[in-house]
Amino acid sequence: MNTISLNNLVKELTGADISAKSPLGGGSVASVFQIVLDNGRSLVVKQSTDGDTTGGLEIEANMLRHFSQHSPITCPDVLYADPDCLIMDFIANDNRMGNAVQLDLAEQLAAQHNLTADAYGLNFDTLIGGLHQPNNQTPSWVTFFGEHRLRHMTHASLLEGKLSPSMTRRIDHLIDRLGDLIGDTPNASLLHGDLWGGNILCQDGKLAALIDPALYYGDHEIELAFGTLFGDLTPDFFSRYREIIPIAPGFFEERRDLYNLYPLLVHVRLFGGSYIGSVDQILSRFGH
C-alpha cells in the first residue's frame, strides 16, 4: 500500500489526516509504524512485507478481536485489516515494569486464566512469531500439547533444517511419554500464548495492555512457564498470582522446563543458534 492509499484509508476510517509517521520495533510478519493524526489520535499500522503469504495480518486481527471480546485485559482495538494492512489503536507504554505492574499483571492474568473452554485449542489456527500454530480442538491436553505444539514445531524445524534427525527423535520419544509428566485434563484457560516482556505494555505503574497474542485455550502453566523464560515474570508476580489461582507442586521444579520446550522450539525455527542447546539441556534432564 502506497502512502497516498494509506492516507486515504486512514481518512476514511477516522475522518482525520496523517500528520506524522515513525517506525516501531517488533513485527514478525510486517513492517510496523506509528502514525499521529491531525486530531492528536495515534494509531499503529502494520504492512506486510514483500512475499508474505501467511495471511498473518488478518490472523492477528482475528486474534485481537477474540482477545478483546473474551479477556479482561486490554489489547489494541482493530480499525481495519486485510492481507496487506492492519490498523489498530496505539497504546502508550513507558516500559517501566516494576513491582506494581507485576502485581497488576498477576491479578488480570489470573482473571483471564479463569476463563475456560470445553476443549484445548481454538476454533481457528493462529500464529506465533509469524509461524503457523495449529489449534485443532482436542479434549486431551496431553494430545494437544504433544501433537499440536511440540510435534508440529519439531517436525517443521526438521523440514527447515533447523533440527537434526537425532534431536527430532529425542523429542518424539519425550512426546510419547508426556502422559507420565503432565496432567491430561487441566482447565483449558484462555491464554495470550506469547507472554514475554516485549508484548507486555505498562504505563504509570499499571498493566496497559497485552499485544501480539498467539491465542488458544490450554493449561495456564504453559503461559506461566513462558513468562519465566526470559525473566519477565518475577517472584512478586507469582506471589500474587498463586493467591488467586494455586500453582500445583512440581511446576517450578519440572513442568516449567517441559512447557518451555515449545517456545524454545519456536525460537529454534526463528533464530537457531543457542536455543538448540537449551532444547538439548531440557531433553537430557528428562532422560532423552
N, C-alpha and C positions, 0 to 999 in steps of 0.2 A: 504493500500500500504506500503510495507516494504521499508527500507532505500535504499537497492540496486535498487529496482524498481524505486523509486523516482529519484535516481542519474541517472539511465539510461534514464528516461523520460526527465529530465532536459537537459541532454547531447544531446539528440535527438532534443529537441526544440531549444536550444541555441548554441550548439557546445562548451559549457563550462562545467566545473565540479563545484560541490558544495564545497566551502571552509569553510563555517561557517553557523551555523543554530541557531536561537534564537526565543523563544516564543514571540508572540504579544498578547495584550489584545483583548477582544471582540470575536465575533464569536458565534452566537446563535445556529447554526446548525453544527458547525465543530470546530476542533482544528485549530489554526491559528499560523503560524510562518513565520519569515523572513529568507530567505536564501541569502547568498552572494556568488557570483560565482568567480572563479579564474580570471575572466577578470574585476572584480570590479562591475559588474552589480548586482543589488538587486532585488529580487522577493518576492512576498507573496504567500504562499501556504496554502490552506485550505483543510483539510482532514476530511471527515465525521466521526462522532462519531459512535460507535457500535450501531447497531439497528436503525439508522436513515433511514426512508423510505419515506421522503418527496420529494426526488429529489431536495433538496434545493440548492445544489451547481450548478446544471445545470440551475435552475431557476435564481439564482443570476447571472450566466454568461450571460443569455439571457437579464436580466435587464441591466447589464453593457454595453452590446453591443448596446442595444436600446438607452440607455442614451448617449453613445459615438457618435452614429450616428445622434442624434437629438438635444442634449443640447449643448449650447455654453460653458458649464462648463466642465472642465477636470474631468475624472474619470479614474481608472486604466484600462489599456489595458489587455484584456484576451488573454493569450497564449494558454491555454488548459482547457478543462472542461469535466468531466464525472460525473456519480453519486457519486463517492467517492473522487474526487480530483478536485480542482480549482487552477490554477496557473495564476498569473497576475503580472504586474509590481508593484514594490514598489514605493510609493510616499512619499518623506520626509515631516515631519510635526514637526514644532518647538513648537506647542501648544500655540503660543502667539497670541491670538485672540483679538488684540487691536482695536482701532478705525479705523485704516487704513484698516484692514481686514473686519470690519463691512461694511465700505463703498464699498469696492470691491465686497463683497458678495452681497450687495444690488443691485449693478449695474448688476452683472452677473445673479443673480436670477431673477431680473425683465426681463432681456433679455430672459431667459428661459421661464418665465411665459407668455411672449408674443407669444410663440409658442403654437398654439392651434389645437384642433381636432374638428371633427363634432359631437362627442358623448363623454360622460363621461365613463371612464374605460380604457380598453386596449384590444388588440387582443390576449392576453394570461394572465392567472392568475399569480399573484406574491406572494411574502411572505413579512411579516413584523415581525421582531424579530423571524423568523423561523415559524410563524403562517401563515396558508393559507389565502390569500387575494383575494377574487373573483373580477373579473374585467369585468363582463357582460356589454358590451357596451350598454349604455342607453341614450335616448335623454333628459330625465328629471333628473336634478341634485337632486331634492327632492327625487325622487325614488332611484337614485343610492346611495346617501348618507344614506338614511333611510334604504334601504333593504340590500345593498351590503357592507355597512360599519357598521352602528350601529346595525341593527338587526342580521346580521351574527355574529358579535363578541359577542353580548349579549347572544344569544342562545347557541353559542359554550361555553361560560363561564358557563351558566346554566348547560349544559350537563356534564361539567367537575367538577361541584360542587363548582365553584368559585363565583357564584352569586346566591342569594336566589330567589325563585319564586316571592316573593313580589317585589323585586327590578327589576326583569325582567319585571313584569307587568308595573311598573312605567316607564321604558324605552320604552316599547311598546306604552304606551299612548303618550309619548313625540313624538315618531316617527310618530304617526298617525296625529299629528298636525304640523309637520315640515313645511308644506306649508304656515303656518302663520308666520313662523320665519325666513325663508331663501328664497332667490330667486330661481326660477326654471330653469333659463337659463343664469347663469353667463358664461363667457368664460370658455371653457374646456381647461385649461392650462396644459402644461407638468409639472408634479410635481415629485420631488425627492421622497416624500412620508414618509420619516423618518428623518426629518431635526432637529437634535439635535447636541450638541457640539461634541460628540464623532464621528460623521460622517462628520464633517467639518474639513478638513486639511488646515493648513496655514503654510506659510513659508516666512520669510523676509518681513512681512507686507502685504502680498498678499494672496488671496484665492488660495490654491494649488490644491485642488480637493474636490469633494464630493464622499464618499464611501457608501457602503451598502444601495443602494436605495431600495425603496418599491414602484416601479414605477406605475403611472397611470395618466390619464388626469382628472382634476377636478377643482373646484373653488380654485383660488390661495389663498383665505383667509384661507383655512384649513391648508395650508403649513405655512402661517404666524402665525397662532394660535399655531401650534405645536412648532414653533421656540421660542415661549414665555413660553412654559410650564415649562421649567427648567431655564429660564432666559438667553437663549443663544443669542437671538436677542435683541439688545439694542436700545435705542432711536436714536442713530446715524444711525443705520441700517434703521429704519423706516423713519427718516427724509429724507434720500437719496432715499429710495425705492419709497416713495409717490411722489417724484418729477418726477419719470418715469411712475409709474402706480398709479393712485389715489386709495385711500382706502376709501370706502364708509362709511358715518356716521353709527354709531352703532356697528362697528366691535369690538373695544376695550371694549365697554360697555356691549355688549350682545353676539354677534356671536362668539367671541373668545372662551368663555366658552362652548358654544354649540358645536363648532367644536372640542374642546379638549376632549369631551366625547369619541371620537374614540381612540386617543392614550391612554387615561386613561383606557378604556376597554381592550386594548392590554396589558397594564401593570397589570390589574387585572388578566388576564389569565396567564401572565408570573410570577407575583410576589405576587398577592393578597394583603393582609395587608392594609396599609394606603390608597392605591389607591381606595379601595371601599368607604372610607369616602369622598374622593374627588368627586367621582361619585354621592354620596348621596347629597353633597352640591349643585352641579350643578342642579340635578333634583329638589331639593327643591326650588332653585332660580327660576326655570321655572314653579313652581306650580305643581310638580309631586312627 
